[in-house]
Amino acid sequence: MSFIPYNSRLYYHKSPFGAVREGEETTFRIVMPRAYCCTGANLVVTSDSGERNSYPMWWECMEGENEEWWKVTFTPEKSGLYWYHFTVQRCDGESIITRFDGGKGRISPDGRDFQLTVYSKEFSTPDWIKGSVIYQIFPDRFASSGTKKRNIPSERVLRTDWGGTPMWEPDCEGRITKYDFFGGDFKGIEQKLDYIKSLGVGCIYLNPIFEAHSNHRYDTANYEKTDPLLGTEKQFESLCASAEKKGIKIILDGVFSHTGSDSIYFNKEKRYDCLGAYNSEESPYFDWYKFRNYPDDYESWWGVDILPEINEENDGYIEYIAGENGILRKWLKAGASGWRLDVADELPDKFLDALRKAVKAEKEDAYILGEVWEDASNKISYGSRRPYLLGGQLDSVMNYPFADCLVDFAVTANADGFNDKIAEICENYPKEAVDSLMNHIGTHDTCRILNRLATLGGYRNGCEGRYSGGLSDEQRETGKRLLRLVAAMQFTLPGVPCIYYGDEAGLDGGEDPFNRGCYPWGNEDNELIEYYRMLGRIRAEHPVFKDGCFVSVSSTLGCVAYERQGGSERIMTVANRNGHSIVYILPEEGYEVLCGGTVNGRELYLDKETAAILIRMND
């Protein structure tokens, strides 16, 4: 059969689009050829727990002479994931409609069931993050005020050559035991707020700021203190207050699945004058950790023994982090406006439930963002389905599926399936979460985006398996051209674009730690910065980017086109990844160019490896 009886992404087949709230009536409609002689149809729904129910569909109408429409309404009463397909009957037996291509179904028992995400009717996400721009800062490497630092541990390697190559000196066992620090601090960030604001930024995401003994600070030593190299708690409060005055909120990195072994809680290195879990079974922190054979055999994050794992279901630990006087609320009181949760899929539901309750009690509009690398709506970790986005845990997630789509398109020039992958996330996630997604194209965990694009993905072929960076002039120009293309798409897709500090200035760098170099003050690529500023202005001037829906136009032959639609605006992005210029035929006349390309009637002229953003006002 060549006909498509059902497409979950078309309104007349399913409304409303995508995820629905508890108690929200949902209409399903299949379209069958009259020649199929359908005598009946059913919607079959299976909850994630395995409970299955069948709902008879009723014959609705004829469309023309050849189509029969069958319809049913379904009202899910509980949040969770539901899976559904259709059965159709005729005189010679029953057939099944399952999912094959994107949201499209066909008659076959071999496809997958369609996913229906049902989320809490109370679920809402902070309005201030929607339509905004996020700027991610690795605190040691963004800006230094030059203020003299006090109480710095003597073993830290303090650099005086801002912009020098980050140190990479693994020992004979491949372990990093020495860390270099360039001296970025809170005051330095505060001094650069006008620059950050000029990019259209409304949210700064800071990598960890708490006392720790690595430069990345994911080995927390004390959640109650800022790291002395970054500044005091009062200086952090000053940064938050100054940012707020400029319309910028700050969110912090919460590393709660593990601590450092060199911490007040574990104290393996005996740096601290306290009783850590490694020092005594009488330690107040002993039950936080997972000892197999005390004291040296303990569970650690990915087997890294300087990062002992926390038992996040321990009531004492939950109280310390999420209690009324806990860590989460302390730093929100100090001026933070939310938390990004490191390895959120390694945090159990009990902990995440308590975390959301504490954060929202302190600041109702605080933003809770999770690090999840896959589709977070149906993620399974540690043997169970995770309810991250059903309304009781996260507001949204770091959008790795979008990042993968963008980078893959730019590197391979293969546009096929691009819009389907974007639409799948829009379909599976609650709209509140979609509008709050952190759309990054590079972070502290990935090679610099300029290098990934400039080398067309060949950045991994570095000496000793770790690429340090370094581009020829020709590679740099290729990287910049593709970065502008990718950024135009990043800034116009659903969600919130995130700039990793320095990407907008043409910062070069390979894999960790070379992706964490110093911001190149005085050596910025001002042309690239101006391009990012323009994208920031476009977002700020057009409300469709706040919550407008995503509409696929085309994705094939090295070219991707889609629209954001909402209110009186329709904004189209057309990205040409081909190595030659193209003429793209627009759906209709009336589009005006916001950036890139030229339009004549329905013809859009695009140079090679460039993108255009166009607007058409609704009649």
Summary of the structure (lengths in Angstrom):
residues: 619
radius of gyration: 26.1
end to end distance: 38.9
largest distance: 85.4
contacts: 2081
relative contact order: 0.09
helix: 25%
strand: 29%
